Amino acid sequence: METINGYTREKAMEKAFKLGFEGESRHYSCSQCSFNAIMEVLGHKNEQIFRSLGPLEGGGAVMAVNSCGAFSGSLTAIGYFFGRTYEQFEKLEPSMEASLIGQELYARFNARFGTAVCRDILKDLLGFETDFNDKKQFKRFEDAGGHSTVCPTIVGLAAAWTVDILWDRLPRDKDLSEIPGMEEADRRLSSR
């Protein structure tokens, strides 16, 4: 049976959902929690990228008006493995691979939630508008399970979907650094 980081596909998806759900319910920051769940399951964490995801939480700067943070964090994980490298960038080589893979994630968000926009997902699930910066609306969000079940479920689903989407594209039973360009990308990140 093929595995990645010791997990079968099914177990990897289950673990990603669990880590995403628990992370969001305990630590908040949907963007960081989705990325962390995916990368922990795949065995490839990155502190710099994790930190940079902070302001993408809550639909971007906790404004709820842009992409769901779980969607953004998951796209970042896809980009980590399949995004354009600095070497490609410097050589003016285009690469849409990560974006094309990301479209598969968007299709799952759209099928389940009808969108990947934070406030629209929450309005659909909760039945009311959420402005995280309005104390009364934020309390209503929390009272409705915002950080205990709603957002944790979204994060868990995004992480599980992303692991599923990446599964057939990643090497099995070996170090994920064998993805073409990964060694160069890791070298450049660690030299900063």
Contacts in CASP RR format, 6 or more apart in sequence:
PFRMAT RR
TARGET T0000
AUTHOR 0000-0000-0000
METHOD contacts of the structure
MODEL  1
METINGYTREKAMEKAFKLGFEGESRHYSCSQCSFNAIMEVLGHKNEQIF
RSLGPLEGGGAVMAVNSCGAFSGSLTAIGYFFGRTYEQFEKLEPSMEASL
IGQELYARFNARFGTAVCRDILKDLLGFETDFNDKKQFKRFEDAGGHSTV
CPTIVGLAAAWTVDILWDRLPRDKDLSEIPGMEEADRRLSSR
1 8 0 8 1.000
2 8 0 8 1.000
2 9 0 8 1.000
2 172 0 8 1.000
2 173 0 8 1.000
3 172 0 8 1.000
3 173 0 8 1.000
4 12 0 8 1.000
4 41 0 8 1.000
4 42 0 8 1.000
4 167 0 8 1.000
4 170 0 8 1.000
4 171 0 8 1.000
4 172 0 8 1.000
4 173 0 8 1.000
4 176 0 8 1.000
5 12 0 8 1.000
5 41 0 8 1.000
5 42 0 8 1.000
5 43 0 8 1.000
5 176 0 8 1.000
7 15 0 8 1.000
7 41 0 8 1.000
9 163 0 8 1.000
9 164 0 8 1.000
9 167 0 8 1.000
12 41 0 8 1.000
12 42 0 8 1.000
12 163 0 8 1.000
12 167 0 8 1.000
13 160 0 8 1.000
13 163 0 8 1.000
13 164 0 8 1.000
14 160 0 8 1.000
15 37 0 8 1.000
15 40 0 8 1.000
15 41 0 8 1.000
16 37 0 8 1.000
16 38 0 8 1.000
16 41 0 8 1.000
16 156 0 8 1.000
16 159 0 8 1.000
16 160 0 8 1.000
16 162 0 8 1.000
16 163 0 8 1.000
17 37 0 8 1.000
17 156 0 8 1.000
17 157 0 8 1.000
17 159 0 8 1.000
17 160 0 8 1.000
18 37 0 8 1.000
18 156 0 8 1.000
19 33 0 8 1.000
19 36 0 8 1.000
19 37 0 8 1.000
19 40 0 8 1.000
19 41 0 8 1.000
19 156 0 8 1.000
19 159 0 8 1.000
20 33 0 8 1.000
20 34 0 8 1.000
20 36 0 8 1.000
20 37 0 8 1.000
20 152 0 8 1.000
20 155 0 8 1.000
20 156 0 8 1.000
20 159 0 8 1.000
21 152 0 8 1.000
21 153 0 8 1.000
21 155 0 8 1.000
21 156 0 8 1.000
22 152 0 8 1.000
23 33 0 8 1.000
23 36 0 8 1.000
23 37 0 8 1.000
23 152 0 8 1.000
23 155 0 8 1.000
24 30 0 8 1.000
24 33 0 8 1.000
24 70 0 8 1.000
24 147 0 8 1.000
24 151 0 8 1.000
24 152 0 8 1.000
24 154 0 8 1.000
24 155 0 8 1.000
24 156 0 8 1.000
25 147 0 8 1.000
25 148 0 8 1.000
25 149 0 8 1.000
25 151 0 8 1.000
25 152 0 8 1.000
27 33 0 8 1.000
28 57 0 8 1.000
28 147 0 8 1.000
29 53 0 8 1.000
29 54 0 8 1.000
29 57 0 8 1.000
30 57 0 8 1.000
30 58 0 8 1.000
30 59 0 8 1.000
30 68 0 8 1.000
30 69 0 8 1.000
30 70 0 8 1.000
30 73 0 8 1.000
30 151 0 8 1.000
30 154 0 8 1.000
30 155 0 8 1.000
31 53 0 8 1.000
31 54 0 8 1.000
31 56 0 8 1.000
31 57 0 8 1.000
31 58 0 8 1.000
31 60 0 8 1.000
31 69 0 8 1.000
31 70 0 8 1.000
31 72 0 8 1.000
31 73 0 8 1.000
31 76 0 8 1.000
32 50 0 8 1.000
32 53 0 8 1.000
32 54 0 8 1.000
32 57 0 8 1.000
32 73 0 8 1.000
33 70 0 8 1.000
33 155 0 8 1.000
33 159 0 8 1.000
34 69 0 8 1.000
34 70 0 8 1.000
34 71 0 8 1.000
34 72 0 8 1.000
34 73 0 8 1.000
34 74 0 8 1.000
34 77 0 8 1.000
34 155 0 8 1.000
34 156 0 8 1.000
34 158 0 8 1.000
34 159 0 8 1.000
34 162 0 8 1.000
35 49 0 8 1.000
35 50 0 8 1.000
35 53 0 8 1.000
35 73 0 8 1.000
35 74 0 8 1.000
35 76 0 8 1.000
35 77 0 8 1.000
36 45 0 8 1.000
36 50 0 8 1.000
37 155 0 8 1.000
37 156 0 8 1.000
37 159 0 8 1.000
38 74 0 8 1.000
38 77 0 8 1.000
38 159 0 8 1.000
38 162 0 8 1.000
38 163 0 8 1.000
38 166 0 8 1.000
39 45 0 8 1.000
39 46 0 8 1.000
39 50 0 8 1.000
39 77 0 8 1.000
39 80 0 8 1.000
41 159 0 8 1.000
41 163 0 8 1.000
42 77 0 8 1.000
42 163 0 8 1.000
42 166 0 8 1.000
42 170 0 8 1.000
42 176 0 8 1.000
43 176 0 8 1.000
44 80 0 8 1.000
44 81 0 8 1.000
44 176 0 8 1.000
46 80 0 8 1.000
46 189 0 8 1.000
48 189 0 8 1.000
48 192 0 8 1.000
49 76 0 8 1.000
49 80 0 8 1.000
49 189 0 8 1.000
53 72 0 8 1.000
53 73 0 8 1.000
53 76 0 8 1.000
55 61 0 8 1.000
56 67 0 8 1.000
56 69 0 8 1.000
56 72 0 8 1.000
56 73 0 8 1.000
57 69 0 8 1.000
58 64 0 8 1.000
58 68 0 8 1.000
58 69 0 8 1.000
58 118 0 8 1.000
58 132 0 8 1.000
59 65 0 8 1.000
59 66 0 8 1.000
59 67 0 8 1.000
59 68 0 8 1.000
59 69 0 8 1.000
59 72 0 8 1.000
59 117 0 8 1.000
59 118 0 8 1.000
59 119 0 8 1.000
60 66 0 8 1.000
60 67 0 8 1.000
60 69 0 8 1.000
60 72 0 8 1.000
60 118 0 8 1.000
62 132 0 8 1.000
62 133 0 8 1.000
63 132 0 8 1.000
63 133 0 8 1.000
64 118 0 8 1.000
64 119 0 8 1.000
64 122 0 8 1.000
64 130 0 8 1.000
64 131 0 8 1.000
64 132 0 8 1.000
65 117 0 8 1.000
65 118 0 8 1.000
65 119 0 8 1.000
66 117 0 8 1.000
66 118 0 8 1.000
67 116 0 8 1.000
67 117 0 8 1.000
67 118 0 8 1.000
68 109 0 8 1.000
68 116 0 8 1.000
68 117 0 8 1.000
68 118 0 8 1.000
68 121 0 8 1.000
68 154 0 8 1.000
68 158 0 8 1.000
69 118 0 8 1.000
70 151 0 8 1.000
70 154 0 8 1.000
70 155 0 8 1.000
70 156 0 8 1.000
70 157 0 8 1.000
70 158 0 8 1.000
70 159 0 8 1.000
71 105 0 8 1.000
71 106 0 8 1.000
71 109 0 8 1.000
71 116 0 8 1.000
71 158 0 8 1.000
73 158 0 8 1.000
74 105 0 8 1.000
74 158 0 8 1.000
74 159 0 8 1.000
74 161 0 8 1.000
74 162 0 8 1.000
75 98 0 8 1.000
75 102 0 8 1.000
75 105 0 8 1.000
77 162 0 8 1.000
77 166 0 8 1.000
78 98 0 8 1.000
78 101 0 8 1.000
78 102 0 8 1.000
78 105 0 8 1.000
78 162 0 8 1.000
78 165 0 8 1.000
78 166 0 8 1.000
79 98 0 8 1.000
79 101 0 8 1.000
80 185 0 8 1.000
81 98 0 8 1.000
81 166 0 8 1.000
81 169 0 8 1.000
81 170 0 8 1.000
81 176 0 8 1.000
81 179 0 8 1.000
81 182 0 8 1.000
82 97 0 8 1.000
82 98 0 8 1.000
82 101 0 8 1.000
82 169 0 8 1.000
82 179 0 8 1.000
83 95 0 8 1.000
83 97 0 8 1.000
83 98 0 8 1.000
84 93 0 8 1.000
84 94 0 8 1.000
84 95 0 8 1.000
84 98 0 8 1.000
85 181 0 8 1.000
85 184 0 8 1.000
85 185 0 8 1.000
85 188 0 8 1.000
86 184 0 8 1.000
86 185 0 8 1.000
86 188 0 8 1.000
87 181 0 8 1.000
87 184 0 8 1.000
88 94 0 8 1.000
88 95 0 8 1.000
101 165 0 8 1.000
101 166 0 8 1.000
101 169 0 8 1.000
102 165 0 8 1.000
104 165 0 8 1.000
105 158 0 8 1.000
105 161 0 8 1.000
105 162 0 8 1.000
105 165 0 8 1.000
106 116 0 8 1.000
108 157 0 8 1.000
108 161 0 8 1.000
108 165 0 8 1.000
109 115 0 8 1.000
109 116 0 8 1.000
109 121 0 8 1.000
109 158 0 8 1.000
110 116 0 8 1.000
112 157 0 8 1.000
113 120 0 8 1.000
113 121 0 8 1.000
113 124 0 8 1.000
113 125 0 8 1.000
113 154 0 8 1.000
114 120 0 8 1.000
114 121 0 8 1.000
114 124 0 8 1.000
115 121 0 8 1.000
115 124 0 8 1.000
119 129 0 8 1.000
119 130 0 8 1.000
121 154 0 8 1.000
122 130 0 8 1.000
122 141 0 8 1.000
122 146 0 8 1.000
122 150 0 8 1.000
123 129 0 8 1.000
123 130 0 8 1.000
125 150 0 8 1.000
126 141 0 8 1.000
126 144 0 8 1.000
126 146 0 8 1.000
126 150 0 8 1.000
128 137 0 8 1.000
128 140 0 8 1.000
128 144 0 8 1.000
129 137 0 8 1.000
130 137 0 8 1.000
130 138 0 8 1.000
130 140 0 8 1.000
130 141 0 8 1.000
131 137 0 8 1.000
131 138 0 8 1.000
132 138 0 8 1.000
132 141 0 8 1.000
142 148 0 8 1.000
144 150 0 8 1.000
170 176 0 8 1.000
170 179 0 8 1.000
171 178 0 8 1.000
171 179 0 8 1.000
176 182 0 8 1.000
177 183 0 8 1.000
177 186 0 8 1.000
END
